[in-house]
Amino acid sequence: MSDLSGRTTIVVGASRGLGRGIATAFAEAGAPVVAVARTAAALAELATTTTTTVGTIQPEVADAGDATVAADLLDRYEPEVVILVAGAGPHMRPLHQQTWETFSVNWHTDVRIAFHWLREALLAPLRPGTRVVVVSSGAAINRNGSPLSGGYAGAKATQRFITGYARDESRRAGLDITVTAVMPTMTPYGDVGRRGIRAYAGRSGQSDEEYLKELGDLLTPEIAGSALVDLVRADPATTAPEYLLTAAGLQNLP
Ligand SMILES: NC(=O)c1ccc[n+]([C@@H]2O[C@H](COP(=O)([O-])OP(=O)(O)OC[C@H]3O[C@@H](n4cnc5c(N)ncnc54)[C@H](OP(=O)(O)O)[C@@H]3O)[C@@H](O)[C@H]2O)c1
C-alpha cells in the first residue's frame, strides 16, 4: 500500500472538517477518492477546488447511515481503503437539558454508519489487503466522557469497540482486512469540535479564544489527512490497532 495511485479510497464524511482534509490528502497522494456526504454543493466544490495532478475526487451524494448505501458503494467501487469520518454535531447541553432524541443523535449517525459499513466490509468481503479506518474521538477514552454532549462519548466509545469487533472477525475469518480506530483530539477545524469548544469555554466562563489557548497546538484537517495517508501506506504488521490523533499526528494510546 506504499503507493496509493490506483488505490480507490472511499472517504465517508468528506464534505468538510477533518474528512475534507483526509479526502484531499489521499487525492494528493495519488488515490482515486470517492467522497461521500449528503451536501452536493460542498462535495462539488471539493472536487473542483482540489487541484492535484495525480489523484481524483469523485463526489457521491448519499446518507451513509442509510442501510443500503454501504453495500451499494462498496460493491460499485471495490475500494482498497475505506475511511469512516462522518459524524453528527452533538447537541451541547448538560444531561438534564437533553431529550432522549438530542442525547442519542450520535448513536443514530456515528454508530449507525460505523455499524453498516464495518458489517458490509466483512460481508462483501472487501478484498485481502484492504484498509478500513474508523474515526472515533478522544472523548471515547476520556475517563469522564464528554459531560456536555449527551451520548457523544458513549457513541464514540461504541465505534471504537465495534472497530475492534470487526478487526477480530476479519482475523478469525482470515480476510486480511486491517481495521484501525483513530481518536482525534478536540479541534475547531471541524464543526463537532467547534461546538464542544463553545460549550466548554462557556461553562468555564472563558472566551473561545482563551479556551483554545489552553488546548495548545491544534489538530488540523491537513495534519489528519497526512497522518491517515502515512497510516495506510505503512505495513499493517507494523501498525497499532488504534491511535490517538493530535497536532503531532498519530500517537500510541497511553
Ligand atoms: N472536530 C473535532 O474536534 C473532533 C474531535 C474528535 C473526533 N471528531 C470526529 O471526527 C469526525 C469529523 O468531525 P468534524 O468536526 O470534522 O465534523 P464536521 O465538520 O461536522 O463534518 C462532518 C462530516 O460528516 C458528514 N456527514 C454527517 N452525517 C452524514 C451522513 N449521514 N452521511 C454522510 N455524511 C455525513 C458531513 O457532511 P454532510 O453534512 O454534507 O452529510 C461532513 O462532511 C466526527 O466523527 C467527529 O465525531 C471530531
The ligand as an ORCA input file, in Angstrom:
! r2SCAN-3c Opt
* xyz 0 1
  N     -13.615     18.239     15.339
  C     -13.230     17.646     16.455
  O     -12.776     18.293     17.404
  C     -13.320     16.148     16.606
  C     -12.673     15.568     17.696
  C     -12.758     14.170     17.872
  C     -13.452     13.414     16.951
  N     -14.071     14.009     15.906
  C     -14.810     13.150     14.976
  O     -14.291     13.373     13.672
  C     -15.331     13.282     12.712
  C     -15.366     14.570     11.886
  O     -15.576     15.666     12.752
  P     -15.648     17.159     12.177
  O     -15.556     18.063     13.337
  O     -14.729     17.306     11.030
  O     -17.168     17.159     11.664
  P     -17.948     18.103     10.626
  O     -17.165     19.325     10.301
  O     -19.321     18.278     11.188
  O     -18.045     17.183      9.339
  C     -18.829     16.002      9.393
  C     -18.839     15.350      8.028
  O     -19.656     14.180      8.098
  C     -20.627     14.248      7.043
  N     -21.818     13.514      7.449
  C     -22.530     13.666      8.595
  N     -23.574     12.825      8.594
  C     -23.518     12.134      7.430
  C     -24.320     11.106      6.851
  N     -25.417     10.642      7.464
  N     -23.974     10.605      5.646
  C     -22.877     11.087      5.004
  N     -22.068     12.030      5.503
  C     -22.396     12.551      6.702
  C     -20.849     15.737      6.836
  O     -21.349     16.026      5.555
  P     -22.887     16.321      5.220
  O     -23.462     17.117      6.360
  O     -22.773     17.060      3.926
  O     -23.527     14.992      5.044
  C     -19.418     16.252      6.949
  O     -18.712     16.036      5.755
  C     -16.620     13.007     13.500
  O     -16.868     11.626     13.527
  C     -16.281     13.509     14.892
  O     -17.027     12.902     15.924
  C     -14.015     15.359     15.703
*
